[in-house]
Amino acid sequence: MIFEWEASEIAESYTVFVTNLVDGTSIQQDSNEDKIGIVLDRATPYAWYVVSKRGTVTAESETWKFYNSGPGVETHAPFPATINAPAMAASVNSGNVTLRWTGSDVDNDIASYDVYLGTNNNPDIHAADVTASALNVSVTSGTIYYWKIVTKDAVGNTSMSGIFQFRVL
């Protein structure tokens, strides 16, 4: 952490005092400049002040408090699944159809997929927590089906593909 303060025109040197507000330990470092780097623990609150010196004369600044945050937690929602088959408005034979999709995630932590399938344009869930990227489903001749994929990652982020449709011959 770099500590900086306004330089005094008459100061010859400075001493920086940093106190860990959790355990009370203090660090004291001298500097001939108006800034200094000090290694501190993360996720810890601190207080600090500066004493300027010229010979035997000293002046103490006010005390400032701050929190040295921990490492940021960064997660990304998975990208919406790419629908591979059947394609939008495709015609398929009756019986069984294999729904295929591709998932991707910056964090590489896709946990599972929820597959929605139905005969209306807001399909209900058909299969939850599918870990493969394909699912074989039974379909009825003369019917239009709608489907979508919800991709879920290991920390609970989700994304939804668009809704696709296909016709069964």
Secondary structure as a PSIPRED ss2 file (coil, helix, strand):
# PSIPRED VFORMAT (PSIPRED V4.0)

   1 M C   1.000  0.000  0.000
   2 I E   0.000  0.000  1.000
   3 F E   0.000  0.000  1.000
   4 E E   0.000  0.000  1.000
   5 W C   1.000  0.000  0.000
   6 E C   1.000  0.000  0.000
   7 A C   1.000  0.000  0.000
   8 S C   1.000  0.000  0.000
   9 E C   1.000  0.000  0.000
  10 I C   1.000  0.000  0.000
  11 A C   1.000  0.000  0.000
  12 E C   1.000  0.000  0.000
  13 S E   0.000  0.000  1.000
  14 Y E   0.000  0.000  1.000
  15 T E   0.000  0.000  1.000
  16 V E   0.000  0.000  1.000
  17 F E   0.000  0.000  1.000
  18 V E   0.000  0.000  1.000
  19 T E   0.000  0.000  1.000
  20 N E   0.000  0.000  1.000
  21 L C   1.000  0.000  0.000
  22 V C   1.000  0.000  0.000
  23 D C   1.000  0.000  0.000
  24 G C   1.000  0.000  0.000
  25 T C   1.000  0.000  0.000
  26 S E   0.000  0.000  1.000
  27 I E   0.000  0.000  1.000
  28 Q E   0.000  0.000  1.000
  29 Q E   0.000  0.000  1.000
  30 D E   0.000  0.000  1.000
  31 S E   0.000  0.000  1.000
  32 N C   1.000  0.000  0.000
  33 E C   1.000  0.000  0.000
  34 D C   1.000  0.000  0.000
  35 K E   0.000  0.000  1.000
  36 I E   0.000  0.000  1.000
  37 G E   0.000  0.000  1.000
  38 I C   1.000  0.000  0.000
  39 V C   1.000  0.000  0.000
  40 L C   1.000  0.000  0.000
  41 D C   1.000  0.000  0.000
  42 R C   1.000  0.000  0.000
  43 A C   1.000  0.000  0.000
  44 T E   0.000  0.000  1.000
  45 P E   0.000  0.000  1.000
  46 Y E   0.000  0.000  1.000
  47 A E   0.000  0.000  1.000
  48 W E   0.000  0.000  1.000
  49 Y E   0.000  0.000  1.000
  50 V E   0.000  0.000  1.000
  51 V E   0.000  0.000  1.000
  52 S E   0.000  0.000  1.000
  53 K E   0.000  0.000  1.000
  54 R E   0.000  0.000  1.000
  55 G C   1.000  0.000  0.000
  56 T C   1.000  0.000  0.000
  57 V E   0.000  0.000  1.000
  58 T E   0.000  0.000  1.000
  59 A E   0.000  0.000  1.000
  60 E E   0.000  0.000  1.000
  61 S C   1.000  0.000  0.000
  62 E C   1.000  0.000  0.000
  63 T C   1.000  0.000  0.000
  64 W E   0.000  0.000  1.000
  65 K E   0.000  0.000  1.000
  66 F E   0.000  0.000  1.000
  67 Y E   0.000  0.000  1.000
  68 N E   0.000  0.000  1.000
  69 S C   1.000  0.000  0.000
  70 G C   1.000  0.000  0.000
  71 P C   1.000  0.000  0.000
  72 G C   1.000  0.000  0.000
  73 V C   1.000  0.000  0.000
  74 E C   1.000  0.000  0.000
  75 T C   1.000  0.000  0.000
  76 H C   1.000  0.000  0.000
  77 A C   1.000  0.000  0.000
  78 P C   1.000  0.000  0.000
  79 F E   0.000  0.000  1.000
  80 P E   0.000  0.000  1.000
  81 A E   0.000  0.000  1.000
  82 T E   0.000  0.000  1.000
  83 I E   0.000  0.000  1.000
  84 N E   0.000  0.000  1.000
  85 A E   0.000  0.000  1.000
  86 P C   1.000  0.000  0.000
  87 A C   1.000  0.000  0.000
  88 M C   1.000  0.000  0.000
  89 A C   1.000  0.000  0.000
  90 A E   0.000  0.000  1.000
  91 S E   0.000  0.000  1.000
  92 V E   0.000  0.000  1.000
  93 N C   1.000  0.000  0.000
  94 S C   1.000  0.000  0.000
  95 G E   0.000  0.000  1.000
  96 N E   0.000  0.000  1.000
  97 V E   0.000  0.000  1.000
  98 T E   0.000  0.000  1.000
  99 L E   0.000  0.000  1.000
 100 R E   0.000  0.000  1.000
 101 W E   0.000  0.000  1.000
 102 T E   0.000  0.000  1.000
 103 G E   0.000  0.000  1.000
 104 S E   0.000  0.000  1.000
 105 D C   1.000  0.000  0.000
 106 V C   1.000  0.000  0.000
 107 D C   1.000  0.000  0.000
 108 N C   1.000  0.000  0.000
 109 D C   1.000  0.000  0.000
 110 I E   0.000  0.000  1.000
 111 A E   0.000  0.000  1.000
 112 S E   0.000  0.000  1.000
 113 Y E   0.000  0.000  1.000
 114 D E   0.000  0.000  1.000
 115 V E   0.000  0.000  1.000
 116 Y E   0.000  0.000  1.000
 117 L E   0.000  0.000  1.000
 118 G E   0.000  0.000  1.000
 119 T C   1.000  0.000  0.000
 120 N C   1.000  0.000  0.000
 121 N C   1.000  0.000  0.000
 122 N C   1.000  0.000  0.000
 123 P C   1.000  0.000  0.000
 124 D C   1.000  0.000  0.000
 125 I E   0.000  0.000  1.000
 126 H E   0.000  0.000  1.000
 127 A E   0.000  0.000  1.000
 128 A E   0.000  0.000  1.000
 129 D E   0.000  0.000  1.000
 130 V E   0.000  0.000  1.000
 131 T C   1.000  0.000  0.000
 132 A C   1.000  0.000  0.000
 133 S C   1.000  0.000  0.000
 134 A E   0.000  0.000  1.000
 135 L E   0.000  0.000  1.000
 136 N E   0.000  0.000  1.000
 137 V E   0.000  0.000  1.000
 138 S E   0.000  0.000  1.000
 139 V E   0.000  0.000  1.000
 140 T C   1.000  0.000  0.000
 141 S C   1.000  0.000  0.000
 142 G C   1.000  0.000  0.000
 143 T C   1.000  0.000  0.000
 144 I E   0.000  0.000  1.000
 145 Y E   0.000  0.000  1.000
 146 Y E   0.000  0.000  1.000
 147 W E   0.000  0.000  1.000
 148 K E   0.000  0.000  1.000
 149 I E   0.000  0.000  1.000
 150 V E   0.000  0.000  1.000
 151 T E   0.000  0.000  1.000
 152 K E   0.000  0.000  1.000
 153 D E   0.000  0.000  1.000
 154 A C   1.000  0.000  0.000
 155 V C   1.000  0.000  0.000
 156 G C   1.000  0.000  0.000
 157 N C   1.000  0.000  0.000
 158 T E   0.000  0.000  1.000
 159 S E   0.000  0.000  1.000
 160 M E   0.000  0.000  1.000
 161 S C   1.000  0.000  0.000
 162 G C   1.000  0.000  0.000
 163 I C   1.000  0.000  0.000
 164 F E   0.000  0.000  1.000
 165 Q E   0.000  0.000  1.000
 166 F E   0.000  0.000  1.000
 167 R E   0.000  0.000  1.000
 168 V E   0.000  0.000  1.000
 169 L C   1.000  0.000  0.000
